[in-house]
Amino acid sequence: MVSAALAAVHHVDEDPSPDPRLRLATRWLASRAFVKLGEGRLGREMAMACLDCASALSPAFSGYAYEALDRSEPLAGRPEAAAAARRLAEDCAAAEPDRDAAAGLLAELAT
């Protein structure tokens, strides 16, 4: 699972002008894979990389980065940061003009 996620990150990064949405999505996937394995620090690193990719995208993309932080922070020993990340993700969902994208983000937060 982690190998496939990191391969996707590498593949997207090899593109000389990668789509920022793909860059974010591959890092989000890698963060989720690390979290599933209990690797909070690595999951947090990938979630922070998601935030770097999200700056020029719609609020939902930032929300997915914060959702990844919400999942990884407790495993990295930072439960208070997880609560802050969740609030930021919810704020991003509220600010997202595409209601379907907002609903998708809220559904991820509910799992």
C-alpha positions as CSV (number, residue, x, y, z in Angstrom):
1,M,0.0,0.0,0.0
2,V,2.8,2.5,1.0
3,S,4.9,1.4,-2.0
4,A,2.1,2.0,-4.4
5,A,1.3,5.4,-2.9
6,L,5.0,6.5,-3.0
7,A,5.3,5.2,-6.5
8,A,2.4,7.4,-7.5
9,V,4.0,10.4,-5.8
10,H,7.2,9.7,-7.7
11,H,5.4,9.2,-11.0
12,V,3.6,12.6,-10.6
13,D,6.8,14.3,-9.6
14,E,8.5,13.1,-12.7
15,D,6.1,15.1,-14.8
16,P,7.9,18.4,-15.7
17,S,4.6,20.4,-15.1
18,P,2.4,18.2,-12.9
19,D,-1.2,19.0,-12.2
20,P,-1.2,20.4,-8.6
21,R,-4.4,18.4,-8.0
22,L,-2.6,15.2,-8.8
23,R,0.4,16.2,-6.6
24,L,-2.0,16.8,-3.7
25,A,-4.0,13.6,-4.3
26,T,-0.9,11.4,-4.4
27,R,0.5,12.9,-1.2
28,W,-3.0,12.6,0.5
29,L,-3.0,8.9,-0.5
30,A,0.5,8.4,0.9
31,S,-0.5,10.1,4.1
32,R,-3.5,7.8,4.5
33,A,-1.3,4.8,3.9
34,F,1.2,5.8,6.5
35,V,-1.6,6.5,9.0
36,K,-3.1,3.1,8.4
37,L,0.3,1.6,9.3
38,G,0.5,3.7,12.5
39,E,3.3,5.9,11.1
40,G,2.0,9.3,12.3
41,R,5.2,11.2,11.6
42,L,5.4,10.1,8.0
43,G,1.7,10.6,7.6
44,R,2.1,14.1,8.9
45,E,4.9,14.9,6.5
46,M,2.8,13.8,3.6
47,A,-0.2,15.8,4.9
48,M,2.0,18.9,5.2
49,A,3.1,18.3,1.6
50,C,-0.6,18.3,0.7
51,L,-0.9,21.8,2.1
52,D,2.0,23.0,0.0
53,C,0.2,21.7,-3.1
54,A,-3.2,23.2,-2.1
55,S,-2.4,26.9,-2.0
56,A,-3.5,27.6,-5.6
57,L,-6.5,25.3,-5.5
58,S,-10.1,25.6,-4.3
59,P,-10.8,25.4,-0.5
60,A,-11.8,21.7,-0.7
61,F,-8.3,20.7,-1.6
62,S,-6.9,22.5,1.4
63,G,-9.6,20.8,3.4
64,Y,-8.3,17.4,2.3
65,A,-4.8,18.4,3.4
66,Y,-6.2,19.3,6.8
67,E,-8.2,16.1,6.9
68,A,-5.0,14.2,6.4
69,L,-3.4,16.2,9.3
70,D,-6.5,15.4,11.4
71,R,-5.7,11.7,11.0
72,S,-2.0,11.9,11.3
73,E,-1.4,14.3,14.2
74,P,-2.7,12.1,17.0
75,L,-0.3,9.3,15.9
76,A,2.5,11.9,15.8
77,G,1.8,12.7,19.4
78,R,-0.1,16.0,18.6
79,P,-3.8,15.5,19.5
80,E,-4.4,19.2,20.0
81,A,-3.1,19.9,16.5
82,A,-5.5,17.3,15.1
83,A,-8.5,19.1,16.6
84,A,-7.3,22.4,15.0
85,A,-6.8,20.6,11.7
86,R,-10.3,19.2,11.8
87,R,-11.7,22.7,12.4
88,L,-9.7,24.1,9.5
89,A,-11.0,21.2,7.2
90,E,-14.6,22.0,8.2
91,D,-14.0,25.7,7.5
92,C,-12.7,24.8,4.1
93,A,-15.8,22.7,3.4
94,A,-17.9,25.7,4.4
95,A,-15.9,28.0,2.0
96,E,-16.0,25.6,-0.9
97,P,-18.3,26.9,-3.7
98,D,-18.8,23.5,-5.2
99,R,-21.3,21.8,-2.9
100,D,-20.5,18.3,-4.2
101,A,-16.8,18.8,-3.4
102,A,-17.7,20.2,0.1
103,A,-20.0,17.1,0.7
104,G,-17.1,14.8,-0.4
105,L,-14.8,16.4,2.1
106,L,-17.3,16.3,4.9
107,A,-17.9,12.6,4.1
108,E,-14.1,11.9,4.5
109,L,-14.1,13.8,7.8
110,A,-17.0,11.6,9.0
111,T,-15.0,8.3,8.5
